[in-house]
Amino acid sequence: MPAEIVQWVTEIDPRLIIDGTFGGGGHTRCLLDAIDPKSSNGLNIIALDRDPAVSEREESAGQDPRIHLFLGSYEAAPKALAAMEREKADAMILDLGLSSDQLADRERGFSFNDPDSPLDLRFDPENGQSAAHWLLTHREEDIANTIYAYGEERLSRRIAREIVARRRREATIKTVGDLVSVCRKCVPRSKNHDIHPATRTFQALRIAVNDELGILERTIAAAPNWIAPGGRVAVISFHSLEDRIIKNAFRNDDRWNILTKKPLRPTASEVQENPRSRSAKLRIAERAK
Ligand SMILES: C[S@@+](CC[C@H](N)C(=O)[O-])C[C@H]1O[C@@H](n2cnc3c(N)ncnc32)[C@H](O)[C@@H]1O
């Protein structure tokens, strides 16, 4: 939903924007083109991404001097501001989830179409625990609870039992194909075959190994401290757990004025062009003056 992001952010004539989920840089480039096409408005973008592949790609592409790229979580936005000797940003945008580059990377484990891919699922493969390791080191009950809470998967207990049974037989889950076969065994195909039996389980593990909801909750709660009065935060989320966190964080802190009473949704033509955007919701709030 880049057009909506550009519209809402441009309105406040920002000078410093944080793109907390830089990815392929699509949103950043739209903002630069809309606000500062001739590089004369003094716009700077702090771009953050946890994925080291993003910084490698940007460095080799030769960077626009207005983009200040930091490797790390958007939770570390205040550190990036400090590194630029600034206290507050005028806007922050977050486009949650994974990028198409990550989905296409066969080493990351994000796609069901790569059964031999290692089951990693980390945005930053250099830190933390891979999903395969996570499944090896957690108890059956924790695995079931996580798949239930973060994947909203009714059959979480059955799946956890099968994972632990395979662990005992020393047939541990190492690859995407291993976990898909567990899910196929435990989850009946959905009525109109529109959802893959492993979708909810993969979502849950990805959220867990990346602490996605914790980071989102802590960041939005702290953001009024480093977003300038009158500044705006725009967040695109892809499932109800994320959307609930954003909605409540904006509602429960009177330093935010909510600008989107209902979340904005992609247009039909946007969904046709990019089917992965069909569940996207955009919420925007303004830091009270
Ligand atoms: C949907 S993509 C963003 C696409 C981007 N808006 C564009 O236009 O190309 C999400 C990106 O956020 C990154 N990401 C996920 N969690 C993050 C976090 N806590 N901090 C920083 N980046 C994160 C992922 O690595 C991924 O590159």
The ligand as an SDF file (V2000), in Angstrom:
LIG
                    3D

 27 29  0  0  0  0  0  0  0  0999 V2000
    7.5720   -6.9160    3.9200 C   0  0  0  0  0  0  0  0  0  0  0  0
    9.2890   -6.6930    3.9530 S   0  0  0  0  0  0  0  0  0  0  0  0
    9.4680   -4.9780    3.6810 C   0  0  0  0  0  0  0  0  0  0  0  0
    9.4130   -4.5630    2.2450 C   0  0  0  0  0  0  0  0  0  0  0  0
    9.7120   -3.0920    2.0310 C   0  0  0  0  0  0  0  0  0  0  0  0
    8.6950   -2.2210    2.5970 N   0  0  0  0  0  0  0  0  0  0  0  0
    9.8660   -2.7730    0.5500 C   0  0  0  0  0  0  0  0  0  0  0  0
    9.1640   -1.8810    0.0650 O   0  0  0  0  0  0  0  0  0  0  0  0
   10.7210   -3.3920   -0.0880 O   0  0  0  0  0  0  0  0  0  0  0  0
    9.6770   -6.8340    5.6520 C   0  0  0  0  0  0  0  0  0  0  0  0
   11.1510   -6.6560    5.9840 C   0  0  0  0  0  0  0  0  0  0  0  0
   11.2060   -6.4020    7.3870 O   0  0  0  0  0  0  0  0  0  0  0  0
   12.3380   -7.0280    7.9250 C   0  0  0  0  0  0  0  0  0  0  0  0
   12.0890   -7.1960    9.3690 N   0  0  0  0  0  0  0  0  0  0  0  0
   11.2670   -8.0570    9.9910 C   0  0  0  0  0  0  0  0  0  0  0  0
   11.2930   -7.8430   11.3280 N   0  0  0  0  0  0  0  0  0  0  0  0
   12.1520   -6.8140   11.5320 C   0  0  0  0  0  0  0  0  0  0  0  0
   12.5980   -6.1080   12.6760 C   0  0  0  0  0  0  0  0  0  0  0  0
   12.1630   -6.4230   13.9060 N   0  0  0  0  0  0  0  0  0  0  0  0
   13.4540   -5.0850   12.5080 N   0  0  0  0  0  0  0  0  0  0  0  0
   13.9060   -4.7370   11.2790 C   0  0  0  0  0  0  0  0  0  0  0  0
   13.5270   -5.3810   10.1470 N   0  0  0  0  0  0  0  0  0  0  0  0
   12.6540   -6.3890   10.2700 C   0  0  0  0  0  0  0  0  0  0  0  0
   12.4680   -8.3160    7.1490 C   0  0  0  0  0  0  0  0  0  0  0  0
   13.8030   -8.7650    7.2000 O   0  0  0  0  0  0  0  0  0  0  0  0
   12.0350   -7.8560    5.7330 C   0  0  0  0  0  0  0  0  0  0  0  0
   13.1540   -7.4900    4.9700 O   0  0  0  0  0  0  0  0  0  0  0  0
  1  2  1  0
  2  3  1  0
  2 10  1  0
  3  4  1  0
  4  5  1  0
  5  6  1  0
  5  7  1  0
  7  8  2  0
  7  9  1  0
 10 11  1  0
 11 12  1  0
 11 26  1  0
 12 13  1  0
 13 14  1  0
 13 24  1  0
 14 15  1  0
 14 23  1  0
 15 16  2  0
 16 17  1  0
 17 18  1  0
 17 23  2  0
 18 19  1  0
 18 20  2  0
 20 21  1  0
 21 22  2  0
 22 23  1  0
 24 25  1  0
 24 26  1  0
 26 27  1  0
M  CHG  2   2   1   9  -1
M  END
$$$$
